[in-house]
Amino acid sequence: MTDLPEPNRPASPSQAPSQAYDTRQPLIVFDGVCVFCSGFVQLILRLDREKRFRFATAQSPFGESLFRRHGLQTDDYDSNLAIIDGAAFTKLDSFVAVMAALGWPWRAAKALLILPRPLRDWLYDRVARNRYALFGRKDSCEIPSAELRERLIG
């Protein structure tokens, strides 16, 4: 088992996002209208006691530029994107990288890496494709809580 999933290939510098952010802080870009995705962000807000993580909705210009930069679709936000220590992670690998960054006991999520990547991606894709039907969808990105607002970019 490796320490973290293999990150996505870095994007070229010419595709830099339109808004600067402190790359020393981990960033999660998520579907802001997805109830499941927003729930994941709320979970990270509770677990991240050091308040290191920053967040952006995929629907924001900043989030969309990051999705493009890392080769993700911008017409259907069926993956989340985590950027940790300059490395980009998507799909289930994003979840594993985020949980590992939180430390123990959440680091135990790395056990998912024993599954071959095609299986991890297949499992993630099944949930992602049905996330609105399973968990619901908001009409628009909700007004963030004060705690999320202070850590939201874009």
Secondary structure, DSSP 4 states (H G I P E B T S, - for coil): --SSPPPBPPPPGGG--SS---TTS-EEEE-TTBHHHHHHHHHHHHH-TT---EEEETTSHHHHHHHHHTT--SSS--S-EEEETTEEEEHHHHHHHHHHHT-TTGGGGGGGGGS-HHHHHHHHHHHHHTHHHHH-B-SSPPPPPHHHHTTB--
